């Protein structure tokens, strides 16, 4: 997704007669990755555990692994778009998540 920002107000040329076509910014936004998805859902401990087990090349316990897989499946269903994640967080109902 790209967002364009025309900088006329930002640069203080609101009442100016001239406006340069070069006075704009383009910002490219990307969906949240799985780690950011976990952060958005306040799964800080799970994020830390996944990172620790990954860096140590150690296996997770069954319960922790199931929780991580459950969250990953949820991420695959909801996606990484912030609006969809925020909508899911409100009611915890997948039917209310917008298609993006």
Protein Blocks (a to p, Z undefined) as FASTA:
>chain_A
ZZdddfklmnopmmpcbdcfklccddddddddfklmmmmnopmklmmmmmmmmmnopacd
fklmmmmmmmmmmmmmnopafklmmmmmmnopaklpccZZ
